[in-house]
Amino acid sequence: QAEERRLLAERQDEERARSRRAVRTFGALAAAAGLLLAGLFLRLSGDVRARRVAERAVDEERRYDALHNRALTLFNAEPERRAMLEQTLELLADTGRFPVAAFYEHDEWSGALRAVAARGAPADLKPLVARGDGPLGGAARSGRAAYFDALGAADGMALETGLATLKPAALLLCPVGHQGKQLGVLALACGQKLGERDRG
């Protein structure tokens, strides 16, 4: 009987050792599977994020192309300059980025800039700006676009929305020319800061 007890004890020890090995093996496999699943999840979530970014870029490109096509259609279809300017400002306002816009035409006789079209502009919009006077005149004189996004209370700029007066997030001043001749400056008050592409 002592021999049977010893053999039984050995078998039980072997079974416990096998059980411990099986538990360790199963634990290692579970940990490896967990790491693999976590890696797959991170990879998939990164791919989903990248796809969303790419889809947003494609949507933005599509909207830009549609706006460009509408503008070209407008320029080719509208014979009246003033109506074309007003519709262009309306087109820009419809994007949601430029709630306030004005076009200042270059007056060759006086050299000043005269407001000839506006949309959403405040009542105190300056009708005449001297070339070289302030940011608008500076953009006209330099022939280069000017972008300001650090507008503070001291700037005195405000957007009249009809519901409330708001501070613009940014201001974009774009000189407009054709065949080497300056036509004027397009002034756009932006509801949000613009990226590089929207400034160009």
C-alpha positions in Angstrom: 0.0 0.0 0.0 2.9 2.4 0.7 4.0 1.8 -2.9 0.5 2.6 -4.2 0.4 5.8 -2.2 3.7 6.8 -3.5 2.7 6.1 -7.1 -0.6 8.0 -6.5 1.3 11.0 -5.0 3.7 11.0 -8.0 0.8 10.9 -10.4 -0.9 13.7 -8.6 2.3 15.7 -8.6 2.7 15.1 -12.4 -0.9 16.1 -13.0 -0.4 19.3 -10.9 2.8 20.1 -12.9 1.0 19.5 -16.2 -1.9 21.7 -15.0 0.5 24.4 -14.1 2.3 24.1 -17.5 -1.1 24.2 -19.2 -2.2 27.3 -17.2 1.1 29.0 -18.0 0.9 28.1 -21.7 -2.7 29.2 -21.9 -1.8 32.5 -20.1 1.0 33.1 -22.5 -1.2 32.4 -25.5 -4.0 34.7 -24.0 -1.4 37.5 -23.4 0.0 37.1 -27.0 -3.6 37.1 -28.4 -4.4 40.2 -26.3 -1.3 42.0 -27.6 -2.0 40.9 -31.2 -5.6 42.1 -30.9 -4.5 45.4 -29.3 -2.0 45.9 -32.2 -4.7 45.1 -34.8 -7.1 47.5 -33.1 -4.5 50.3 -33.1 -3.6 49.6 -36.7 -7.3 49.5 -37.7 -8.1 52.7 -35.8 -5.1 54.4 -37.4 -6.3 53.3 -40.8 -9.9 54.5 -40.1 -8.5 57.9 -39.0 -6.4 58.2 -42.1 -9.3 57.3 -44.2 -11.5 59.9 -42.6 -8.8 62.6 -43.1 -8.5 61.5 -46.8 -12.3 61.6 -47.2 -12.5 65.1 -45.7 -9.7 66.2 -48.1 -11.6 64.8 -51.0 -14.9 66.4 -49.9 -13.0 69.7 -49.5 -11.5 69.4 -53.0 -14.9 68.6 -54.4 -16.4 71.7 -52.7 -13.6 73.8 -54.0 -14.0 72.6 -57.5 -17.7 73.1 -57.4 -17.2 76.7 -56.2 -14.6 77.3 -58.9 -17.0 76.0 -61.6 -19.8 78.2 -60.3 -17.5 81.2 -60.3 -16.3 80.5 -63.9 -19.9 80.1 -65.0 -20.8 83.4 -63.4 -17.9 85.3 -64.9 -18.7 84.0 -68.4 -22.5 84.4 -68.1 -22.9 87.8 -66.4 -22.2 90.8 -68.7 -22.7 93.5 -66.1 -19.7 94.1 -64.0 -21.5 95.3 -60.9 -24.0 92.4 -60.9 -21.0 90.0 -61.4 -19.2 91.5 -58.4 -22.3 91.3 -56.2 -22.9 87.7 -57.2 -19.3 86.8 -56.6 -19.5 88.2 -53.1 -22.7 86.2 -52.6 -21.0 83.1 -53.9 -18.2 83.6 -51.4 -20.7 84.2 -48.5 -22.5 80.9 -49.4 -19.3 79.0 -48.6 -19.9 79.9 -44.9 -16.3 81.1 -44.6 -16.7 84.7 -45.6 -19.8 86.2 -44.1 -18.6 89.8 -44.9 -17.0 90.8 -48.2 -16.4 94.0 -50.1 -14.8 94.8 -53.4 -12.8 98.1 -53.7 -12.3 99.2 -57.3 -9.1 101.0 -58.2 -10.0 104.5 -59.5 -7.3 105.3 -62.0 -8.0 109.1 -61.9 -7.7 109.6 -58.2 -5.6 106.5 -57.4 -8.0 105.7 -54.5 -10.0 102.6 -53.8 -13.7 102.9 -54.0 -16.2 100.4 -52.5 -18.4 99.2 -55.4 -19.8 96.0 -54.0 -20.4 94.7 -50.5 -22.2 91.9 -48.8 -22.9 91.7 -45.1 -20.7 94.8 -44.5 -21.3 97.1 -41.6 -23.0 100.5 -42.2 -19.8 102.3 -41.4 -17.9 100.7 -44.3 -15.4 103.2 -45.7 -16.6 104.1 -49.2 -13.1 105.4 -50.2 -9.7 104.3 -49.1 -6.5 106.0 -50.3 -3.9 103.8 -51.9 -1.4 102.9 -49.2 -3.8 103.8 -46.4 -4.1 101.1 -43.8 -4.0 97.3 -44.5 -6.4 97.6 -47.5 -4.4 100.4 -49.2 -1.2 98.6 -48.3 -2.4 95.4 -50.1 -3.3 97.5 -53.1 0.1 99.3 -53.2 2.1 96.1 -52.7 0.0 93.9 -55.0 0.3 91.0 -52.5 -2.5 89.4 -50.4 -2.5 90.3 -46.8 -3.9 88.0 -44.0 -4.6 89.0 -40.4 -5.7 86.5 -37.9 -4.7 88.1 -34.6 -7.5 90.7 -34.5 -8.1 92.2 -31.0 -10.6 94.6 -29.5 -8.2 97.5 -30.5 -8.6 96.7 -34.2 -12.2 98.0 -34.0 -13.4 95.4 -36.6 -16.8 93.9 -36.2 -19.2 91.8 -38.2 -22.9 92.8 -38.1 -24.9 89.6 -38.4 -28.3 91.0 -37.9 -28.5 89.1 -34.6 -25.4 90.4 -32.9 -22.1 92.1 -33.6 -19.2 89.7 -33.8 -15.4 90.0 -34.1 -14.1 88.4 -37.3 -11.7 85.5 -36.8 -9.5 86.7 -39.6 -9.3 89.3 -42.4 -8.0 88.5 -46.0 -7.2 91.3 -48.4 -6.6 90.1 -52.0 -5.5 92.5 -54.7 -7.2 91.7 -58.0 -5.6 92.4 -61.4 -5.9 91.4 -65.0 -3.1 91.5 -67.6 -0.8 93.6 -65.4 -3.5 96.1 -64.6 -4.8 96.5 -61.0 -8.6 96.3 -60.8 -9.0 96.6 -57.1 -8.9 94.8 -53.7 -11.2 92.1 -52.4 -11.7 92.4 -48.7 -13.0 89.3 -46.9 -13.8 89.0 -43.2 -13.6 85.4 -42.1 -15.8 83.6 -39.6 -12.9 81.2 -38.9 -9.1 81.2 -39.4 -8.1 80.1 -42.8 -5.7 77.4 -43.9 -2.9 77.9 -46.4 -5.0 76.9 -49.4 -7.9 79.3 -48.6 -5.4 82.2 -48.3 -3.9 81.6 -51.7 
